[in-house]
Structures are given as C-alpha cells and as structure tokens.
C-alpha cells in the first residue's frame, strides 16, 4: 500500500512539473515584432481555444483562433513622408493555427483589417516557454523567415500586492 501512495505522489508531482506543455495558450499576450529592415511593431495578441472559442468549438479540431492588433512604432531607416505619417497607426490581423508537438505554436494570418496596408498577414512559428508565460520565434516576413516576434502573457489581476 505504501508503494502505491508513493507512486501516486510521484505521478502527481510529475504532472505539476510541466505546466506549459499541458496549459493553454488562450489569453492575452503583449509583444513586439521586428525585422532586419528596421520595422518595429508592438502587438496585442488574443488567442482562444477549446469550448471558449466559438469557431474552434464548431470545427472541433483542437484549433486555435485569434487576432493580433499591430501598432507601427518605427518605420526603419529609409523614412519617406508616407512612412512617417503611419507611425502610431494600427491594424488587425486574424490568425488561426494549432499546437505542434511540445510547445510549438503554428499560426497563420488569414485576414487583415489593414486599410493603410501597414502590415498585412504573416505566418508564425513560435516556441512556448516551459512556464507558459513567454512565446517567441520567427515569422515569414514576405518569404525570408527573418521576422522576429516575442510576447509575454498579460498579467492578471490575481497578482499579489507588494508587501
């Protein structure tokens, strides 16, 4: 009997040791995207999965849906009057994807609300940190896979007050 209790305890501890691999990527993430040409965007990424995701529930394939609200922060070294005017503007990209293996998130932009042609859609290959609080990786960036994106999970109101 004692061996069974110890074994059950080890199994429970093992499950607690890897929360990111079993946790959800659903929620709000804040990040930054850059490329070698000097473009810099900030992003608010909202992802939905499972029963809370209306389109995912209809599809029922474990998919992930979301949107990224992009804000252009820097237009690069070759500034034109047009690029100066669009710094600070935003657009929205709709994304869908899935988890592949342990901690790899694949997202593909499929629609953009982008009247100024600010960014358009992209493809993302993002690794999720072991603690599930950070994601980062590369983006297609027009075919060269040289875009870089990193985001942190938005802090919730459940944080303890400083003592």
C-alpha positions, 0 to 999 in steps of 0.5 A: 500500500505504501508503494502505491501512495508513493507512486501516486505522489510521484505521478502527481508531482510529475504532472505539476512539473510541466505546466506549459506543455499541458496549459493553454495558450488562450489569453492575452499576450503583449509583444513586439515584432521586428525585422532586419529592415528596421520595422518595429511593431508592438502587438496585442495578441488574443488567442482562444481555444477549446469550448471558449472559442466559438469557431474552434468549438464548431470545427472541433479540431483542437484549433486555435483562433485569434487576432493580433492588433499591430501598432507601427512604432518605427518605420526603419531607416529609409523614412519617406513622408508616407512612412512617417505619417503611419507611425502610431497607426494600427491594424488587425490581423486574424490568425488561426493555427494549432499546437505542434508537438511540445510547445510549438505554436503554428499560426497563420494570418488569414485576414487583415483589417489593414486599410493603410496596408501597414502590415498585412498577414504573416505566418508564425512559428513560435516556441512556448516557454516551459512556464507558459508565460513567454512565446517567441520565434520567427515569422515569414516576413514576405518569404525570408523567415527573418521576422522576429516576434516575442510576447509575454502573457498579460498579467492578471489581476490575481497578482499579489500586492507588494508587501 
